[in-house]
Amino acid sequence: MPVKDQVIAIVAEQALLAPGDINMTDTPVDLGLDSLGLVEIVFAVEETFDVTVPFNANEPNTGDFDISTVASIVAGVERLVAEQKA
């Protein structure tokens, strides 16, 4: 399964939505996700892809991992997976 599809499935699970209801332009707020939901997404991504996500729950808008949209989360995970394989 492509990284994009896996990330969308993780986001959908945390947002209590079907993966088909997730748009790449959706923000965490659009999906009804709070900070705990974001942390759960980060944990699920780390477990699924065996990567370490540079995410600080106390300062979610800082750091190298952009969580502003589903597309940015997918791009960040794809980058981490590519770096891991390099």
MOQUIRA-V729596 format. One record per residue. N is the residue number from 1. PHI is phi in whole degrees, -180 to 180 (NA if undefined). Layout:
n: {N & N}
phi: {PHI & PHI}
//
This chain:
n: {1 & 2 & 3 & 4 & 5 & 6 & 7 & 8 & 9 & 10 & 11 & 12 & 13 & 14 & 15 & 16 & 17 & 18 & 19 & 20 & 21 & 22 & 23 & 24 & 25 & 26 & 27 & 28 & 29 & 30 & 31 & 32 & 33 & 34 & 35 & 36 & 37 & 38 & 39 & 40 & 41 & 42 & 43 & 44 & 45 & 46 & 47 & 48 & 49 & 50 & 51 & 52 & 53 & 54 & 55 & 56 & 57 & 58 & 59 & 60 & 61 & 62 & 63 & 64 & 65 & 66 & 67 & 68 & 69 & 70 & 71 & 72 & 73 & 74 & 75 & 76 & 77 & 78 & 79 & 80 & 81 & 82 & 83 & 84 & 85 & 86}
phi: {NA & -60 & -54 & -54 & -66 & -67 & -65 & -61 & -64 & -65 & -62 & -61 & -61 & -69 & -87 & 58 & -128 & -80 & -53 & -68 & -89 & -95 & -107 & -63 & -89 & -64 & -98 & -55 & -64 & -55 & -90 & 76 & -89 & -101 & -63 & -65 & -61 & -65 & -63 & -64 & -62 & -60 & -61 & -66 & -64 & -61 & -70 & -66 & -105 & 55 & -128 & -110 & -91 & -77 & -131 & -111 & -62 & -77 & -137 & -64 & -95 & -114 & 98 & -90 & -110 & -82 & -113 & -71 & -143 & -61 & -59 & -71 & -66 & -59 & -61 & -64 & -68 & -59 & -65 & -63 & -65 & -63 & -65 & -65 & -78 & -73}
//
